[in-house]
Amino acid sequence: MLTIRLQRTGRKNQAQFRVVLTDSKNSPKSGRFKEILGSYDPKSGTTEFNADRIKHWVGLGAQASGTVHNFLVDKKIIAGDKKNVLPKKTKQTKKEDK
């Protein structure tokens, strides 16, 4: 299955990300991808996407990761609701005093 996800680039403590199309079985750090679809710079908060290519691949059945999906909804490239990508909190149990 094809996946649109982030691939980290950049130096230590200066992260930058590519938005790439890759097979879901490839690890994010493998460097194997089919196409670069955009970029994300978390320090400046800028995102750039190749909207027509993303729509093309989504039309062919590619799935976006949670974070990329939220970026695409923000930029109105795809329609839908945002996904909650934060980890679920565990329920805290109260200690009973005797």
mmCIF file of the C-alpha atoms, coordinates in Angstrom:
data_MODEL
# 
_entry.id   MODEL 
# 
loop_
_atom_site.group_PDB 
_atom_site.id 
_atom_site.type_symbol 
_atom_site.label_atom_id 
_atom_site.label_alt_id 
_atom_site.label_comp_id 
_atom_site.label_asym_id 
_atom_site.label_entity_id 
_atom_site.label_seq_id 
_atom_site.pdbx_PDB_ins_code 
_atom_site.Cartn_x 
_atom_site.Cartn_y 
_atom_site.Cartn_z 
_atom_site.occupancy 
_atom_site.B_iso_or_equiv 
_atom_site.pdbx_formal_charge 
_atom_site.auth_seq_id 
_atom_site.auth_comp_id 
_atom_site.auth_asym_id 
_atom_site.auth_atom_id 
_atom_site.pdbx_PDB_model_num 
ATOM 1  C CA . MET A 1 1  ? 0.000   0.000  0.000  1.00 0.00 ? 1  MET A CA 1 
ATOM 2  C CA . LEU A 1 2  ? 1.303   3.454  -0.859 1.00 0.00 ? 2  LEU A CA 1 
ATOM 3  C CA . THR A 1 3  ? 1.634   5.962  1.965  1.00 0.00 ? 3  THR A CA 1 
ATOM 4  C CA . ILE A 1 4  ? 2.183   9.712  1.994  1.00 0.00 ? 4  ILE A CA 1 
ATOM 5  C CA . ARG A 1 5  ? 4.266   10.506 5.061  1.00 0.00 ? 5  ARG A CA 1 
ATOM 6  C CA . LEU A 1 6  ? 7.047   12.638 6.490  1.00 0.00 ? 6  LEU A CA 1 
ATOM 7  C CA . GLN A 1 7  ? 10.721  11.778 6.078  1.00 0.00 ? 7  GLN A CA 1 
ATOM 8  C CA . ARG A 1 8  ? 13.163  13.604 8.326  1.00 0.00 ? 8  ARG A CA 1 
ATOM 9  C CA . THR A 1 9  ? 16.068  15.451 6.758  1.00 0.00 ? 9  THR A CA 1 
ATOM 10 C CA . GLY A 1 10 ? 18.312  18.190 8.083  1.00 0.00 ? 10 GLY A CA 1 
ATOM 11 C CA . ARG A 1 11 ? 21.009  18.310 10.713 1.00 0.00 ? 11 ARG A CA 1 
ATOM 12 C CA . LYS A 1 12 ? 20.927  17.499 14.397 1.00 0.00 ? 12 LYS A CA 1 
ATOM 13 C CA . ASN A 1 13 ? 18.590  19.887 16.262 1.00 0.00 ? 13 ASN A CA 1 
ATOM 14 C CA . GLN A 1 14 ? 17.559  21.479 12.939 1.00 0.00 ? 14 GLN A CA 1 
ATOM 15 C CA . ALA A 1 15 ? 14.868  19.152 11.682 1.00 0.00 ? 15 ALA A CA 1 
ATOM 16 C CA . GLN A 1 16 ? 13.259  19.513 8.286  1.00 0.00 ? 16 GLN A CA 1 
ATOM 17 C CA . PHE A 1 17 ? 10.897  17.061 6.696  1.00 0.00 ? 17 PHE A CA 1 
ATOM 18 C CA . ARG A 1 18 ? 10.067  15.932 3.177  1.00 0.00 ? 18 ARG A CA 1 
ATOM 19 C CA . VAL A 1 19 ? 6.571   14.808 2.306  1.00 0.00 ? 19 VAL A CA 1 
ATOM 20 C CA . VAL A 1 20 ? 7.172   11.635 0.310  1.00 0.00 ? 20 VAL A CA 1 
ATOM 21 C CA . LEU A 1 21 ? 5.179   8.907  -1.387 1.00 0.00 ? 21 LEU A CA 1 
ATOM 22 C CA . THR A 1 22 ? 6.525   5.502  -0.380 1.00 0.00 ? 22 THR A CA 1 
ATOM 23 C CA . ASP A 1 23 ? 5.494   1.929  0.164  1.00 0.00 ? 23 ASP A CA 1 
ATOM 24 C CA . SER A 1 24 ? 4.165   1.429  3.688  1.00 0.00 ? 24 SER A CA 1 
ATOM 25 C CA . LYS A 1 25 ? 6.604   -1.445 4.236  1.00 0.00 ? 25 LYS A CA 1 
ATOM 26 C CA . ASN A 1 26 ? 9.643   0.833  3.787  1.00 0.00 ? 26 ASN A CA 1 
ATOM 27 C CA . SER A 1 27 ? 10.969  2.341  6.982  1.00 0.00 ? 27 SER A CA 1 
ATOM 28 C CA . PRO A 1 28 ? 10.882  6.149  7.174  1.00 0.00 ? 28 PRO A CA 1 
ATOM 29 C CA . LYS A 1 29 ? 14.687  6.330  7.369  1.00 0.00 ? 29 LYS A CA 1 
ATOM 30 C CA . SER A 1 30 ? 15.346  3.921  4.491  1.00 0.00 ? 30 SER A CA 1 
ATOM 31 C CA . GLY A 1 31 ? 15.572  6.688  1.889  1.00 0.00 ? 31 GLY A CA 1 
ATOM 32 C CA . ARG A 1 32 ? 13.483  4.695  -0.584 1.00 0.00 ? 32 ARG A CA 1 
ATOM 33 C CA . PHE A 1 33 ? 10.541  6.644  -1.916 1.00 0.00 ? 33 PHE A CA 1 
ATOM 34 C CA . LYS A 1 34 ? 8.722   7.021  -5.213 1.00 0.00 ? 34 LYS A CA 1 
ATOM 35 C CA . GLU A 1 35 ? 8.178   10.782 -5.301 1.00 0.00 ? 35 GLU A CA 1 
ATOM 36 C CA . ILE A 1 36 ? 8.759   13.926 -3.236 1.00 0.00 ? 36 ILE A CA 1 
ATOM 37 C CA . LEU A 1 37 ? 5.433   15.695 -2.763 1.00 0.00 ? 37 LEU A CA 1 
ATOM 38 C CA . GLY A 1 38 ? 6.378   18.628 -0.539 1.00 0.00 ? 38 GLY A CA 1 
ATOM 39 C CA . SER A 1 39 ? 8.262   19.803 2.522  1.00 0.00 ? 39 SER A CA 1 
ATOM 40 C CA . TYR A 1 40 ? 7.691   20.936 6.118  1.00 0.00 ? 40 TYR A CA 1 
ATOM 41 C CA . ASP A 1 41 ? 9.914   23.141 8.263  1.00 0.00 ? 41 ASP A CA 1 
ATOM 42 C CA . PRO A 1 42 ? 8.836   22.988 11.923 1.00 0.00 ? 42 PRO A CA 1 
ATOM 43 C CA . LYS A 1 43 ? 11.092  25.881 13.032 1.00 0.00 ? 43 LYS A CA 1 
ATOM 44 C CA . SER A 1 44 ? 9.468   28.417 10.739 1.00 0.00 ? 44 SER A CA 1 
ATOM 45 C CA . GLY A 1 45 ? 6.165   26.526 10.490 1.00 0.00 ? 45 GLY A CA 1 
ATOM 46 C CA . THR A 1 46 ? 6.141   26.597 6.686  1.00 0.00 ? 46 THR A CA 1 
ATOM 47 C CA . THR A 1 47 ? 4.635   23.822 4.605  1.00 0.00 ? 47 THR A CA 1 
ATOM 48 C CA . GLU A 1 48 ? 4.814   23.403 0.849  1.00 0.00 ? 48 GLU A CA 1 
ATOM 49 C CA . PHE A 1 49 ? 2.824   20.809 -1.047 1.00 0.00 ? 49 PHE A CA 1 
ATOM 50 C CA . ASN A 1 50 ? 2.496   19.771 -4.673 1.00 0.00 ? 50 ASN A CA 1 
ATOM 51 C CA . ALA A 1 51 ? -1.311  19.722 -4.528 1.00 0.00 ? 51 ALA A CA 1 
ATOM 52 C CA . ASP A 1 52 ? -2.031  18.265 -7.967 1.00 0.00 ? 52 ASP A CA 1 
ATOM 53 C CA . ARG A 1 53 ? 0.344   15.313 -7.453 1.00 0.00 ? 53 ARG A CA 1 
ATOM 54 C CA . ILE A 1 54 ? -1.084  14.632 -3.975 1.00 0.00 ? 54 ILE A CA 1 
ATOM 55 C CA . LYS A 1 55 ? -4.631  14.594 -5.367 1.00 0.00 ? 55 LYS A CA 1 
ATOM 56 C CA . HIS A 1 56 ? -3.456  12.285 -8.146 1.00 0.00 ? 56 HIS A CA 1 
ATOM 57 C CA . TRP A 1 57 ? -1.941  9.748  -5.740 1.00 0.00 ? 57 TRP A CA 1 
ATOM 58 C CA . VAL A 1 58 ? -4.833  9.914  -3.276 1.00 0.00 ? 58 VAL A CA 1 
ATOM 59 C CA . GLY A 1 59 ? -7.142  9.243  -6.222 1.00 0.00 ? 59 GLY A CA 1 
ATOM 60 C CA . LEU A 1 60 ? -5.111  6.122  -6.982 1.00 0.00 ? 60 LEU A CA 1 
ATOM 61 C CA . GLY A 1 61 ? -5.501  4.873  -3.408 1.00 0.00 ? 61 GLY A CA 1 
ATOM 62 C CA . ALA A 1 62 ? -2.534  6.255  -1.458 1.00 0.00 ? 62 ALA A CA 1 
ATOM 63 C CA . GLN A 1 63 ? -3.176  6.813  2.259  1.00 0.00 ? 63 GLN A CA 1 
ATOM 64 C CA . ALA A 1 64 ? -1.779  9.808  4.163  1.00 0.00 ? 64 ALA A CA 1 
ATOM 65 C CA . SER A 1 65 ? -0.275  9.418  7.627  1.00 0.00 ? 65 SER A CA 1 
ATOM 66 C CA . GLY A 1 66 ? -2.099  11.146 10.476 1.00 0.00 ? 66 GLY A CA 1 
ATOM 67 C CA . THR A 1 67 ? 0.116   14.225 10.610 1.00 0.00 ? 67 THR A CA 1 
ATOM 68 C CA . VAL A 1 68 ? 0.226   14.653 6.833  1.00 0.00 ? 68 VAL A CA 1 
ATOM 69 C CA . HIS A 1 69 ? -3.556  14.201 6.684  1.00 0.00 ? 69 HIS A CA 1 
ATOM 70 C CA . ASN A 1 70 ? -3.975  17.073 9.169  1.00 0.00 ? 70 ASN A CA 1 
ATOM 71 C CA . PHE A 1 71 ? -1.640  19.294 7.115  1.00 0.00 ? 71 PHE A CA 1 
ATOM 72 C CA . LEU A 1 72 ? -3.594  18.542 3.937  1.00 0.00 ? 72 LEU A CA 1 
ATOM 73 C CA . VAL A 1 73 ? -6.912  19.338 5.633  1.00 0.00 ? 73 VAL A CA 1 
ATOM 74 C CA . ASP A 1 74 ? -5.443  22.666 6.875  1.00 0.00 ? 74 ASP A CA 1 
ATOM 75 C CA . LYS A 1 75 ? -4.341  23.602 3.347  1.00 0.00 ? 75 LYS A CA 1 
ATOM 76 C CA . LYS A 1 76 ? -7.719  22.439 1.950  1.00 0.00 ? 76 LYS A CA 1 
ATOM 77 C CA . ILE A 1 77 ? -6.047  19.997 -0.428 1.00 0.00 ? 77 ILE A CA 1 
ATOM 78 C CA . ILE A 1 78 ? -8.297  17.189 0.778  1.00 0.00 ? 78 ILE A CA 1 
ATOM 79 C CA . ALA A 1 79 ? -11.662 17.426 2.507  1.00 0.00 ? 79 ALA A CA 1 
ATOM 80 C CA . GLY A 1 80 ? -12.422 15.849 5.835  1.00 0.00 ? 80 GLY A CA 1 
ATOM 81 C CA . ASP A 1 81 ? -11.943 16.154 9.559  1.00 0.00 ? 81 ASP A CA 1 
ATOM 82 C CA . LYS A 1 82 ? -8.626  16.223 11.354 1.00 0.00 ? 82 LYS A CA 1 
ATOM 83 C CA . LYS A 1 83 ? -7.399  13.061 13.054 1.00 0.00 ? 83 LYS A CA 1 
ATOM 84 C CA . ASN A 1 84 ? -6.248  12.926 16.653 1.00 0.00 ? 84 ASN A CA 1 
ATOM 85 C CA . VAL A 1 85 ? -2.602  11.894 16.329 1.00 0.00 ? 85 VAL A CA 1 
ATOM 86 C CA . LEU A 1 86 ? -1.613  12.428 19.946 1.00 0.00 ? 86 LEU A CA 1 
ATOM 87 C CA . PRO A 1 87 ? -1.078  9.321  22.079 1.00 0.00 ? 87 PRO A CA 1 
ATOM 88 C CA . LYS A 1 88 ? -3.965  8.251  24.230 1.00 0.00 ? 88 LYS A CA 1 
ATOM 89 C CA . LYS A 1 89 ? -3.602  8.933  27.916 1.00 0.00 ? 89 LYS A CA 1 
ATOM 90 C CA . THR A 1 90 ? -3.925  6.042  30.305 1.00 0.00 ? 90 THR A CA 1 
ATOM 91 C CA . LYS A 1 91 ? -6.578  6.223  32.950 1.00 0.00 ? 91 LYS A CA 1 
ATOM 92 C CA . GLN A 1 92 ? -5.261  7.181  36.330 1.00 0.00 ? 92 GLN A CA 1 
ATOM 93 C CA . THR A 1 93 ? -6.429  4.995  39.147 1.00 0.00 ? 93 THR A CA 1 
ATOM 94 C CA . LYS A 1 94 ? -7.121  6.534  42.543 1.00 0.00 ? 94 LYS A CA 1 
ATOM 95 C CA . LYS A 1 95 ? -5.419  4.961  45.502 1.00 0.00 ? 95 LYS A CA 1 
ATOM 96 C CA . GLU A 1 96 ? -7.873  3.975  48.169 1.00 0.00 ? 96 GLU A CA 1 
ATOM 97 C CA . ASP A 1 97 ? -6.899  4.900  51.724 1.00 0.00 ? 97 ASP A CA 1 
ATOM 98 C CA . LYS A 1 98 ? -7.787  2.440  54.471 1.00 0.00 ? 98 LYS A CA 1 
# 
